[in-house]
Amino acid sequence: MNLIPRDFYLDDIFDDLMSTKEVNNMKCDIYEKDNKYHIEMDIPGFEKKDIKVSSDNGYLTISAQKETKEDEHKGKKYIRRERAYRKLSRTFYLGDADENHIDAEFSNGTLKLVIPKMAEENHKKFIEIK
């Protein structure tokens, strides 16, 4: 571990230019099973109270926001601080989902959603030819 301050020798400039950081840290798997959509999303470092799931007109939005309390940092002189505040969000379109019966569970940094599909309605019409 390097304890030299990060602004030493312009390190931050090179960090930004040669960054390997990923843009979205909310990685997920989506699959279909038993006429339901399943979403398993990794949201490490957050607690259940930090996560919100909403649905609106077929769009499912998962967001996580974490703020630090200032009293946690008294007496500390940070050399590098990257975990102070984070806000993440992802939106998915699930047009045939039953938004009224979504189940969600968060455990060990993984959010699991089960979204039932709406019953398929037959809109097929036969037109009589004259």
Phi and psi in radians as a Rosetta constraint file:
Dihedral C 1 N 2 CA 2 C 2 CIRCULARHARMONIC -1.682 0.35
Dihedral N 2 CA 2 C 2 N 3 CIRCULARHARMONIC 2.075 0.35
Dihedral C 2 N 3 CA 3 C 3 CIRCULARHARMONIC -1.691 0.35
Dihedral N 3 CA 3 C 3 N 4 CIRCULARHARMONIC 0.138 0.35
Dihedral C 3 N 4 CA 4 C 4 CIRCULARHARMONIC -1.253 0.35
Dihedral N 4 CA 4 C 4 N 5 CIRCULARHARMONIC 2.342 0.35
Dihedral C 4 N 5 CA 5 C 5 CIRCULARHARMONIC -0.915 0.35
Dihedral N 5 CA 5 C 5 N 6 CIRCULARHARMONIC 2.496 0.35
Dihedral C 5 N 6 CA 6 C 6 CIRCULARHARMONIC -1.172 0.35
Dihedral N 6 CA 6 C 6 N 7 CIRCULARHARMONIC -0.356 0.35
Dihedral C 6 N 7 CA 7 C 7 CIRCULARHARMONIC -1.496 0.35
Dihedral N 7 CA 7 C 7 N 8 CIRCULARHARMONIC 0.115 0.35
Dihedral C 7 N 8 CA 8 C 8 CIRCULARHARMONIC -1.339 0.35
Dihedral N 8 CA 8 C 8 N 9 CIRCULARHARMONIC 2.214 0.35
Dihedral C 8 N 9 CA 9 C 9 CIRCULARHARMONIC 1.041 0.35
Dihedral N 9 CA 9 C 9 N 10 CIRCULARHARMONIC 0.553 0.35
Dihedral C 9 N 10 CA 10 C 10 CIRCULARHARMONIC 1.023 0.35
Dihedral N 10 CA 10 C 10 N 11 CIRCULARHARMONIC 0.598 0.35
Dihedral C 10 N 11 CA 11 C 11 CIRCULARHARMONIC -1.018 0.35
Dihedral N 11 CA 11 C 11 N 12 CIRCULARHARMONIC -0.683 0.35
Dihedral C 11 N 12 CA 12 C 12 CIRCULARHARMONIC -1.115 0.35
Dihedral N 12 CA 12 C 12 N 13 CIRCULARHARMONIC -0.599 0.35
Dihedral C 12 N 13 CA 13 C 13 CIRCULARHARMONIC -1.060 0.35
Dihedral N 13 CA 13 C 13 N 14 CIRCULARHARMONIC -0.798 0.35
Dihedral C 13 N 14 CA 14 C 14 CIRCULARHARMONIC -1.243 0.35
Dihedral N 14 CA 14 C 14 N 15 CIRCULARHARMONIC -0.551 0.35
Dihedral C 14 N 15 CA 15 C 15 CIRCULARHARMONIC -1.046 0.35
Dihedral N 15 CA 15 C 15 N 16 CIRCULARHARMONIC -0.771 0.35
Dihedral C 15 N 16 CA 16 C 16 CIRCULARHARMONIC -1.227 0.35
Dihedral N 16 CA 16 C 16 N 17 CIRCULARHARMONIC -0.677 0.35
Dihedral C 16 N 17 CA 17 C 17 CIRCULARHARMONIC -1.234 0.35
Dihedral N 17 CA 17 C 17 N 18 CIRCULARHARMONIC -0.664 0.35
Dihedral C 17 N 18 CA 18 C 18 CIRCULARHARMONIC -1.936 0.35
Dihedral N 18 CA 18 C 18 N 19 CIRCULARHARMONIC 0.607 0.35
Dihedral C 18 N 19 CA 19 C 19 CIRCULARHARMONIC -1.218 0.35
Dihedral N 19 CA 19 C 19 N 20 CIRCULARHARMONIC 2.409 0.35
Dihedral C 19 N 20 CA 20 C 20 CIRCULARHARMONIC -1.967 0.35
Dihedral N 20 CA 20 C 20 N 21 CIRCULARHARMONIC 0.224 0.35
Dihedral C 20 N 21 CA 21 C 21 CIRCULARHARMONIC -1.177 0.35
Dihedral N 21 CA 21 C 21 N 22 CIRCULARHARMONIC 2.466 0.35
Dihedral C 21 N 22 CA 22 C 22 CIRCULARHARMONIC -1.522 0.35
Dihedral N 22 CA 22 C 22 N 23 CIRCULARHARMONIC 2.537 0.35
Dihedral C 22 N 23 CA 23 C 23 CIRCULARHARMONIC -1.236 0.35
Dihedral N 23 CA 23 C 23 N 24 CIRCULARHARMONIC -0.773 0.35
Dihedral C 23 N 24 CA 24 C 24 CIRCULARHARMONIC -2.047 0.35
Dihedral N 24 CA 24 C 24 N 25 CIRCULARHARMONIC 2.054 0.35
Dihedral C 24 N 25 CA 25 C 25 CIRCULARHARMONIC -1.639 0.35
Dihedral N 25 CA 25 C 25 N 26 CIRCULARHARMONIC 0.220 0.35
Dihedral C 25 N 26 CA 26 C 26 CIRCULARHARMONIC -1.802 0.35
Dihedral N 26 CA 26 C 26 N 27 CIRCULARHARMONIC 1.297 0.35
Dihedral C 26 N 27 CA 27 C 27 CIRCULARHARMONIC -1.347 0.35
Dihedral N 27 CA 27 C 27 N 28 CIRCULARHARMONIC 2.475 0.35
Dihedral C 27 N 28 CA 28 C 28 CIRCULARHARMONIC -2.537 0.35
Dihedral N 28 CA 28 C 28 N 29 CIRCULARHARMONIC 2.835 0.35
Dihedral C 28 N 29 CA 29 C 29 CIRCULARHARMONIC -2.101 0.35
Dihedral N 29 CA 29 C 29 N 30 CIRCULARHARMONIC 2.362 0.35
Dihedral C 29 N 30 CA 30 C 30 CIRCULARHARMONIC -2.184 0.35
Dihedral N 30 CA 30 C 30 N 31 CIRCULARHARMONIC 2.232 0.35
Dihedral C 30 N 31 CA 31 C 31 CIRCULARHARMONIC -2.514 0.35
Dihedral N 31 CA 31 C 31 N 32 CIRCULARHARMONIC 2.894 0.35
Dihedral C 31 N 32 CA 32 C 32 CIRCULARHARMONIC -2.024 0.35
Dihedral N 32 CA 32 C 32 N 33 CIRCULARHARMONIC 2.321 0.35
Dihedral C 32 N 33 CA 33 C 33 CIRCULARHARMONIC -2.692 0.35
Dihedral N 33 CA 33 C 33 N 34 CIRCULARHARMONIC 2.341 0.35
Dihedral C 33 N 34 CA 34 C 34 CIRCULARHARMONIC 0.946 0.35
Dihedral N 34 CA 34 C 34 N 35 CIRCULARHARMONIC 0.742 0.35
Dihedral C 34 N 35 CA 35 C 35 CIRCULARHARMONIC 1.079 0.35
Dihedral N 35 CA 35 C 35 N 36 CIRCULARHARMONIC 0.532 0.35
Dihedral C 35 N 36 CA 36 C 36 CIRCULARHARMONIC -2.377 0.35
Dihedral N 36 CA 36 C 36 N 37 CIRCULARHARMONIC 2.586 0.35
Dihedral C 36 N 37 CA 37 C 37 CIRCULARHARMONIC -1.545 0.35
Dihedral N 37 CA 37 C 37 N 38 CIRCULARHARMONIC 2.468 0.35
Dihedral C 37 N 38 CA 38 C 38 CIRCULARHARMONIC -2.162 0.35
Dihedral N 38 CA 38 C 38 N 39 CIRCULARHARMONIC 2.270 0.35
Dihedral C 38 N 39 CA 39 C 39 CIRCULARHARMONIC -2.123 0.35
Dihedral N 39 CA 39 C 39 N 40 CIRCULARHARMONIC 2.205 0.35
Dihedral C 39 N 40 CA 40 C 40 CIRCULARHARMONIC -2.097 0.35
Dihedral N 40 CA 40 C 40 N 41 CIRCULARHARMONIC 2.011 0.35
Dihedral C 40 N 41 CA 41 C 41 CIRCULARHARMONIC -2.172 0.35
Dihedral N 41 CA 41 C 41 N 42 CIRCULARHARMONIC 2.292 0.35
Dihedral C 41 N 42 CA 42 C 42 CIRCULARHARMONIC -1.490 0.35
Dihedral N 42 CA 42 C 42 N 43 CIRCULARHARMONIC 2.164 0.35
Dihedral C 42 N 43 CA 43 C 43 CIRCULARHARMONIC -2.319 0.35
Dihedral N 43 CA 43 C 43 N 44 CIRCULARHARMONIC 1.219 0.35
Dihedral C 43 N 44 CA 44 C 44 CIRCULARHARMONIC -1.222 0.35
Dihedral N 44 CA 44 C 44 N 45 CIRCULARHARMONIC 2.586 0.35
Dihedral C 44 N 45 CA 45 C 45 CIRCULARHARMONIC 1.511 0.35
Dihedral N 45 CA 45 C 45 N 46 CIRCULARHARMONIC 0.002 0.35
Dihedral C 45 N 46 CA 46 C 46 CIRCULARHARMONIC -1.974 0.35
Dihedral N 46 CA 46 C 46 N 47 CIRCULARHARMONIC 2.746 0.35
Dihedral C 46 N 47 CA 47 C 47 CIRCULARHARMONIC -1.858 0.35
Dihedral N 47 CA 47 C 47 N 48 CIRCULARHARMONIC 2.887 0.35
Dihedral C 47 N 48 CA 48 C 48 CIRCULARHARMONIC -0.962 0.35
Dihedral N 48 CA 48 C 48 N 49 CIRCULARHARMONIC -0.659 0.35
Dihedral C 48 N 49 CA 49 C 49 CIRCULARHARMONIC -1.202 0.35
Dihedral N 49 CA 49 C 49 N 50 CIRCULARHARMONIC -0.311 0.35
Dihedral C 49 N 50 CA 50 C 50 CIRCULARHARMONIC -1.500 0.35
Dihedral N 50 CA 50 C 50 N 51 CIRCULARHARMONIC -0.159 0.35
Dihedral C 50 N 51 CA 51 C 51 CIRCULARHARMONIC -1.908 0.35
Dihedral N 51 CA 51 C 51 N 52 CIRCULARHARMONIC 2.403 0.35
Dihedral C 51 N 52 CA 52 C 52 CIRCULARHARMONIC -2.247 0.35
Dihedral N 52 CA 52 C 52 N 53 CIRCULARHARMONIC 2.391 0.35
Dihedral C 52 N 53 CA 53 C 53 CIRCULARHARMONIC -2.144 0.35
Dihedral N 53 CA 53 C 53 N 54 CIRCULARHARMONIC 2.235 0.35
Dihedral C 53 N 54 CA 54 C 54 CIRCULARHARMONIC -2.380 0.35
Dihedral N 54 CA 54 C 54 N 55 CIRCULARHARMONIC 2.714 0.35
Dihedral C 54 N 55 CA 55 C 55 CIRCULARHARMONIC -2.293 0.35
Dihedral N 55 CA 55 C 55 N 56 CIRCULARHARMONIC 2.506 0.35
Dihedral C 55 N 56 CA 56 C 56 CIRCULARHARMONIC -2.701 0.35
Dihedral N 56 CA 56 C 56 N 57 CIRCULARHARMONIC 1.988 0.35
Dihedral C 56 N 57 CA 57 C 57 CIRCULARHARMONIC 0.903 0.35
Dihedral N 57 CA 57 C 57 N 58 CIRCULARHARMONIC 0.797 0.35
Dihedral C 57 N 58 CA 58 C 58 CIRCULARHARMONIC 1.525 0.35
Dihedral N 58 CA 58 C 58 N 59 CIRCULARHARMONIC -0.077 0.35
Dihedral C 58 N 59 CA 59 C 59 CIRCULARHARMONIC -1.781 0.35
Dihedral N 59 CA 59 C 59 N 60 CIRCULARHARMONIC 2.244 0.35
Dihedral C 59 N 60 CA 60 C 60 CIRCULARHARMONIC -1.865 0.35
Dihedral N 60 CA 60 C 60 N 61 CIRCULARHARMONIC 2.163 0.35
Dihedral C 60 N 61 CA 61 C 61 CIRCULARHARMONIC -2.041 0.35
Dihedral N 61 CA 61 C 61 N 62 CIRCULARHARMONIC 2.255 0.35
Dihedral C 61 N 62 CA 62 C 62 CIRCULARHARMONIC -2.030 0.35
Dihedral N 62 CA 62 C 62 N 63 CIRCULARHARMONIC 2.140 0.35
Dihedral C 62 N 63 CA 63 C 63 CIRCULARHARMONIC -2.305 0.35
Dihedral N 63 CA 63 C 63 N 64 CIRCULARHARMONIC 2.618 0.35
Dihedral C 63 N 64 CA 64 C 64 CIRCULARHARMONIC -2.406 0.35
Dihedral N 64 CA 64 C 64 N 65 CIRCULARHARMONIC 2.336 0.35
Dihedral C 64 N 65 CA 65 C 65 CIRCULARHARMONIC -2.419 0.35
Dihedral N 65 CA 65 C 65 N 66 CIRCULARHARMONIC 2.296 0.35
Dihedral C 65 N 66 CA 66 C 66 CIRCULARHARMONIC -2.316 0.35
Dihedral N 66 CA 66 C 66 N 67 CIRCULARHARMONIC 2.213 0.35
Dihedral C 66 N 67 CA 67 C 67 CIRCULARHARMONIC -2.074 0.35
Dihedral N 67 CA 67 C 67 N 68 CIRCULARHARMONIC 2.582 0.35
Dihedral C 67 N 68 CA 68 C 68 CIRCULARHARMONIC -1.684 0.35
Dihedral N 68 CA 68 C 68 N 69 CIRCULARHARMONIC 2.662 0.35
Dihedral C 68 N 69 CA 69 C 69 CIRCULARHARMONIC -1.583 0.35
Dihedral N 69 CA 69 C 69 N 70 CIRCULARHARMONIC 2.338 0.35
Dihedral C 69 N 70 CA 70 C 70 CIRCULARHARMONIC -1.106 0.35
Dihedral N 70 CA 70 C 70 N 71 CIRCULARHARMONIC -0.521 0.35
Dihedral C 70 N 71 CA 71 C 71 CIRCULARHARMONIC -1.229 0.35
Dihedral N 71 CA 71 C 71 N 72 CIRCULARHARMONIC -0.268 0.35
Dihedral C 71 N 72 CA 72 C 72 CIRCULARHARMONIC -1.250 0.35
Dihedral N 72 CA 72 C 72 N 73 CIRCULARHARMONIC -0.304 0.35
Dihedral C 72 N 73 CA 73 C 73 CIRCULARHARMONIC -1.903 0.35
Dihedral N 73 CA 73 C 73 N 74 CIRCULARHARMONIC 0.109 0.35
Dihedral C 73 N 74 CA 74 C 74 CIRCULARHARMONIC -1.138 0.35
Dihedral N 74 CA 74 C 74 N 75 CIRCULARHARMONIC 2.352 0.35
Dihedral C 74 N 75 CA 75 C 75 CIRCULARHARMONIC 1.467 0.35
Dihedral N 75 CA 75 C 75 N 76 CIRCULARHARMONIC 0.026 0.35
Dihedral C 75 N 76 CA 76 C 76 CIRCULARHARMONIC -1.843 0.35
Dihedral N 76 CA 76 C 76 N 77 CIRCULARHARMONIC 2.382 0.35
Dihedral C 76 N 77 CA 77 C 77 CIRCULARHARMONIC -1.943 0.35
Dihedral N 77 CA 77 C 77 N 78 CIRCULARHARMONIC 1.794 0.35
Dihedral C 77 N 78 CA 78 C 78 CIRCULARHARMONIC -1.317 0.35
Dihedral N 78 CA 78 C 78 N 79 CIRCULARHARMONIC 2.429 0.35
Dihedral C 78 N 79 CA 79 C 79 CIRCULARHARMONIC -1.641 0.35
Dihedral N 79 CA 79 C 79 N 80 CIRCULARHARMONIC -0.683 0.35
Dihedral C 79 N 80 CA 80 C 80 CIRCULARHARMONIC -2.584 0.35
Dihedral N 80 CA 80 C 80 N 81 CIRCULARHARMONIC 2.327 0.35
Dihedral C 80 N 81 CA 81 C 81 CIRCULARHARMONIC -2.340 0.35
Dihedral N 81 CA 81 C 81 N 82 CIRCULARHARMONIC 1.966 0.35
Dihedral C 81 N 82 CA 82 C 82 CIRCULARHARMONIC -2.071 0.35
Dihedral N 82 CA 82 C 82 N 83 CIRCULARHARMONIC -0.100 0.35
Dihedral C 82 N 83 CA 83 C 83 CIRCULARHARMONIC -1.922 0.35
Dihedral N 83 CA 83 C 83 N 84 CIRCULARHARMONIC 0.350 0.35
Dihedral C 83 N 84 CA 84 C 84 CIRCULARHARMONIC -1.221 0.35
Dihedral N 84 CA 84 C 84 N 85 CIRCULARHARMONIC -0.814 0.35
Dihedral C 84 N 85 CA 85 C 85 CIRCULARHARMONIC -2.585 0.35
Dihedral N 85 CA 85 C 85 N 86 CIRCULARHARMONIC 2.342 0.35
Dihedral C 85 N 86 CA 86 C 86 CIRCULARHARMONIC -2.461 0.35
Dihedral N 86 CA 86 C 86 N 87 CIRCULARHARMONIC 2.473 0.35
Dihedral C 86 N 87 CA 87 C 87 CIRCULARHARMONIC -2.439 0.35
Dihedral N 87 CA 87 C 87 N 88 CIRCULARHARMONIC 2.133 0.35
Dihedral C 87 N 88 CA 88 C 88 CIRCULARHARMONIC -2.211 0.35
Dihedral N 88 CA 88 C 88 N 89 CIRCULARHARMONIC 2.637 0.35
Dihedral C 88 N 89 CA 89 C 89 CIRCULARHARMONIC -2.736 0.35
Dihedral N 89 CA 89 C 89 N 90 CIRCULARHARMONIC 2.506 0.35
Dihedral C 89 N 90 CA 90 C 90 CIRCULARHARMONIC -2.453 0.35
Dihedral N 90 CA 90 C 90 N 91 CIRCULARHARMONIC 2.540 0.35
Dihedral C 90 N 91 CA 91 C 91 CIRCULARHARMONIC -2.244 0.35
Dihedral N 91 CA 91 C 91 N 92 CIRCULARHARMONIC 2.430 0.35
Dihedral C 91 N 92 CA 92 C 92 CIRCULARHARMONIC -2.244 0.35
Dihedral N 92 CA 92 C 92 N 93 CIRCULARHARMONIC 2.573 0.35
Dihedral C 92 N 93 CA 93 C 93 CIRCULARHARMONIC -1.726 0.35
Dihedral N 93 CA 93 C 93 N 94 CIRCULARHARMONIC 2.139 0.35
Dihedral C 93 N 94 CA 94 C 94 CIRCULARHARMONIC -2.266 0.35
Dihedral N 94 CA 94 C 94 N 95 CIRCULARHARMONIC 1.327 0.35
Dihedral C 94 N 95 CA 95 C 95 CIRCULARHARMONIC -1.019 0.35
Dihedral N 95 CA 95 C 95 N 96 CIRCULARHARMONIC -0.648 0.35
Dihedral C 95 N 96 CA 96 C 96 CIRCULARHARMONIC -1.765 0.35
Dihedral N 96 CA 96 C 96 N 97 CIRCULARHARMONIC 0.440 0.35
Dihedral C 96 N 97 CA 97 C 97 CIRCULARHARMONIC -1.525 0.35
Dihedral N 97 CA 97 C 97 N 98 CIRCULARHARMONIC 2.557 0.35
Dihedral C 97 N 98 CA 98 C 98 CIRCULARHARMONIC -1.534 0.35
Dihedral N 98 CA 98 C 98 N 99 CIRCULARHARMONIC 1.654 0.35
Dihedral C 98 N 99 CA 99 C 99 CIRCULARHARMONIC -1.155 0.35
Dihedral N 99 CA 99 C 99 N 100 CIRCULARHARMONIC -0.303 0.35
Dihedral C 99 N 100 CA 100 C 100 CIRCULARHARMONIC -1.476 0.35
Dihedral N 100 CA 100 C 100 N 101 CIRCULARHARMONIC -0.129 0.35
Dihedral C 100 N 101 CA 101 C 101 CIRCULARHARMONIC -2.278 0.35
Dihedral N 101 CA 101 C 101 N 102 CIRCULARHARMONIC 0.694 0.35
Dihedral C 101 N 102 CA 102 C 102 CIRCULARHARMONIC -1.467 0.35
Dihedral N 102 CA 102 C 102 N 103 CIRCULARHARMONIC 2.275 0.35
Dihedral C 102 N 103 CA 103 C 103 CIRCULARHARMONIC -1.861 0.35
Dihedral N 103 CA 103 C 103 N 104 CIRCULARHARMONIC 2.401 0.35
Dihedral C 103 N 104 CA 104 C 104 CIRCULARHARMONIC -2.323 0.35
Dihedral N 104 CA 104 C 104 N 105 CIRCULARHARMONIC 2.471 0.35
Dihedral C 104 N 105 CA 105 C 105 CIRCULARHARMONIC -2.498 0.35
Dihedral N 105 CA 105 C 105 N 106 CIRCULARHARMONIC 2.387 0.35
Dihedral C 105 N 106 CA 106 C 106 CIRCULARHARMONIC -2.170 0.35
Dihedral N 106 CA 106 C 106 N 107 CIRCULARHARMONIC 2.158 0.35
Dihedral C 106 N 107 CA 107 C 107 CIRCULARHARMONIC -2.656 0.35
Dihedral N 107 CA 107 C 107 N 108 CIRCULARHARMONIC 2.334 0.35
Dihedral C 107 N 108 CA 108 C 108 CIRCULARHARMONIC 0.913 0.35
Dihedral N 108 CA 108 C 108 N 109 CIRCULARHARMONIC 0.713 0.35
Dihedral C 108 N 109 CA 109 C 109 CIRCULARHARMONIC 1.415 0.35
Dihedral N 109 CA 109 C 109 N 110 CIRCULARHARMONIC 0.098 0.35
Dihedral C 109 N 110 CA 110 C 110 CIRCULARHARMONIC -2.108 0.35
Dihedral N 110 CA 110 C 110 N 111 CIRCULARHARMONIC 2.212 0.35
Dihedral C 110 N 111 CA 111 C 111 CIRCULARHARMONIC -1.678 0.35
Dihedral N 111 CA 111 C 111 N 112 CIRCULARHARMONIC 2.244 0.35
Dihedral C 111 N 112 CA 112 C 112 CIRCULARHARMONIC -2.075 0.35
Dihedral N 112 CA 112 C 112 N 113 CIRCULARHARMONIC 2.180 0.35
Dihedral C 112 N 113 CA 113 C 113 CIRCULARHARMONIC -2.076 0.35
Dihedral N 113 CA 113 C 113 N 114 CIRCULARHARMONIC 2.422 0.35
Dihedral C 113 N 114 CA 114 C 114 CIRCULARHARMONIC -2.126 0.35
Dihedral N 114 CA 114 C 114 N 115 CIRCULARHARMONIC 2.088 0.35
Dihedral C 114 N 115 CA 115 C 115 CIRCULARHARMONIC -2.126 0.35
Dihedral N 115 CA 115 C 115 N 116 CIRCULARHARMONIC 1.885 0.35
Dihedral C 115 N 116 CA 116 C 116 CIRCULARHARMONIC -1.198 0.35
Dihedral N 116 CA 116 C 116 N 117 CIRCULARHARMONIC 2.549 0.35
Dihedral C 116 N 117 CA 117 C 117 CIRCULARHARMONIC -1.455 0.35
Dihedral N 117 CA 117 C 117 N 118 CIRCULARHARMONIC 2.610 0.35
Dihedral C 117 N 118 CA 118 C 118 CIRCULARHARMONIC -1.211 0.35
Dihedral N 118 CA 118 C 118 N 119 CIRCULARHARMONIC 2.634 0.35
Dihedral C 118 N 119 CA 119 C 119 CIRCULARHARMONIC -1.086 0.35
Dihedral N 119 CA 119 C 119 N 120 CIRCULARHARMONIC 2.330 0.35
Dihedral C 119 N 120 CA 120 C 120 CIRCULARHARMONIC -1.255 0.35
Dihedral N 120 CA 120 C 120 N 121 CIRCULARHARMONIC 2.259 0.35
Dihedral C 120 N 121 CA 121 C 121 CIRCULARHARMONIC -1.829 0.35
Dihedral N 121 CA 121 C 121 N 122 CIRCULARHARMONIC 2.444 0.35
Dihedral C 121 N 122 CA 122 C 122 CIRCULARHARMONIC -1.524 0.35
Dihedral N 122 CA 122 C 122 N 123 CIRCULARHARMONIC 1.882 0.35
Dihedral C 122 N 123 CA 123 C 123 CIRCULARHARMONIC -1.752 0.35
Dihedral N 123 CA 123 C 123 N 124 CIRCULARHARMONIC 0.121 0.35
Dihedral C 123 N 124 CA 124 C 124 CIRCULARHARMONIC -1.285 0.35
Dihedral N 124 CA 124 C 124 N 125 CIRCULARHARMONIC 2.257 0.35
Dihedral C 124 N 125 CA 125 C 125 CIRCULARHARMONIC -2.144 0.35
Dihedral N 125 CA 125 C 125 N 126 CIRCULARHARMONIC 2.466 0.35
Dihedral C 125 N 126 CA 126 C 126 CIRCULARHARMONIC -1.741 0.35
Dihedral N 126 CA 126 C 126 N 127 CIRCULARHARMONIC 2.356 0.35
Dihedral C 126 N 127 CA 127 C 127 CIRCULARHARMONIC -1.891 0.35
Dihedral N 127 CA 127 C 127 N 128 CIRCULARHARMONIC 2.233 0.35
Dihedral C 127 N 128 CA 128 C 128 CIRCULARHARMONIC -1.237 0.35
Dihedral N 128 CA 128 C 128 N 129 CIRCULARHARMONIC 2.315 0.35
Dihedral C 128 N 129 CA 129 C 129 CIRCULARHARMONIC -1.645 0.35
Dihedral N 129 CA 129 C 129 N 130 CIRCULARHARMONIC 2.230 0.35
